[in-house]
Amino acid sequence: MNSIKFLEPTDFSEAISLLDQYADDAKIIAGGTSVVLMLQQKLIAPSVLISLGSMAGHDYIRMEDDGLHIGALAKIREIERSEIVQQFSPALAHTFHVVANVRVRNQATIGGNLSAADYAADPPAMLTALDARVQVQGPQGTREISLNEFFLGFYTTALEPNEILTEVIIPSLPASGRAAYHKYTSISAEGRPCVAVGVVADFDADGKCRNLRIAVGAATETPQRVSDAEAMAHGHMLTDEVIAPIVEGYARTLDPLTDVRGSAWYRKEMIRVFIKRALQEVRDGNR
Ligand SMILES: Cc1cc2nc3c(=O)[nH]c(=O)nc-3n(C[C@H](O)[C@H](O)[C@H](O)COP(=O)(O)OP(=O)(O)OC[C@H]3O[C@@H](n4cnc5c(N)ncnc54)[C@H](O)[C@@H]3O)c2cc1C
């Protein structure tokens, strides 16, 4: 392996200047769990690594008026164990708890997880269902991107080459809001998801659904919502009779991929199973 220059900027502005300076020769590294594998497998060959790891003050997890704010360098393990996250949404804490294994979670960052845009990941589906957005910084300043528009395809995001993801913002749920995350793994309990389902719903005083968001991840290039199917819940109790056509709406509309974790046909079946379970969970208020 050729020698690689390892640069450690102290803030995002300096990191962005370095990205501008070294352009295609540079690669950002945060926790390194994905970048190191890519280097080992010779999938990338940067001459410069720009490490975010030694920047202080970007691993915060805090509530603000508009919701939960998580710094890009917060570790998955810190998010999973955070009392603030547990109180905000136990389903969100659970999502981070089921990522990989504890060694990976101790090292991996939320910014790295989302920027990698690996379809077989957990946080993207739950965060999409939660209507999260990311703040990114580039030479022209900062901008926010909804996660619905952030993931563009396999390993591709809306980040410009000289932009860095700096923060994830998750809007507060209404008082009656409930969320659930279901991960289905087909290979090992610690494996990446074959199908990932994030659900967020809120209910009126009579228990009728006011708003429903379902995001399915790991089955297609990017997390997918099917708005026609979601709308079927509005104004109804989430009975099994109401859930059935919503599930079918997703199974009919989504066009899953085939990989080592399952065929397209199998994924469609698992989408049916896990959307139903997640909807029953938000209805019954288990989590
Ligand atoms: C054995 C193993 C099992 C795994 N299982 C799962 C799983 O079950 N579920 C799951 O969701 N994930 C899983 N993963 C993926 C893991 O979660 C990601 O590798 C990790 O979250 C990436 O974070 P990182 O900080 O290590 O990123 P890095 O490896 O440092 O970077 C990843 C990518 O993001 C870019 N990047 C990093 N930070 C930023 C930033 N702030 N702004 C812009 N670009 C940035 C890098 O240039 C690189 O392209 C697994 C990984 C391994 C190695």
The ligand as an ORCA input file, in Angstrom:
! r2SCAN-3c Opt
* xyz 0 1
  C     -18.582     -5.768     10.846
  C     -19.521     -4.636     10.532
  C     -20.896     -4.810     10.736
  C     -21.784     -3.770     10.455
  N     -23.123     -3.957     10.682
  C     -23.958     -2.905     10.528
  C     -25.338     -3.024     10.877
  O     -25.811     -4.062     11.334
  N     -26.137     -1.936     10.703
  C     -25.641     -0.736     10.240
  O     -26.382      0.226     10.143
  N     -24.350     -0.612      9.893
  C     -23.503     -1.651     10.038
  N     -22.188     -1.514      9.732
  C     -21.738     -0.251      9.133
  C     -21.271      0.710     10.184
  O     -22.397      1.162     10.928
  C     -20.632      1.869      9.444
  O     -19.408      1.382      8.906
  C     -20.362      3.032     10.344
  O     -21.542      3.559     10.892
  C     -19.654      4.137      9.592
  O     -19.299      5.131     10.525
  P     -17.770      5.546     10.692
  O     -17.745      6.698     11.612
  O     -16.936      4.380     11.050
  O     -17.498      6.022      9.200
  P     -16.170      5.970      8.335
  O     -15.792      4.581      8.025
  O     -15.118      6.841      8.938
  O     -16.731      6.695      7.023
  C     -17.775      6.117      6.253
  C     -18.016      6.969      5.003
  O     -18.596      8.208      5.343
  C     -17.724      9.310      5.011
  N     -17.865     10.196      6.169
  C     -17.681      9.890      7.483
  N     -18.079     10.904      8.263
  C     -18.502     11.882      7.431
  C     -19.064     13.174      7.639
  N     -19.285     13.660      8.878
  N     -19.404     13.916      6.557
  C     -19.211     13.426      5.298
  N     -18.699     12.201      5.037
  C     -18.350     11.445      6.093
  C     -16.347      8.689      4.778
  O     -15.591      9.430      3.849
  C     -16.749      7.321      4.231
  O     -17.108      7.435      2.867
  C     -21.279     -2.524      9.968
  C     -19.903     -2.341      9.778
  C     -19.021     -3.386     10.053
  C     -17.548     -3.154      9.863
*
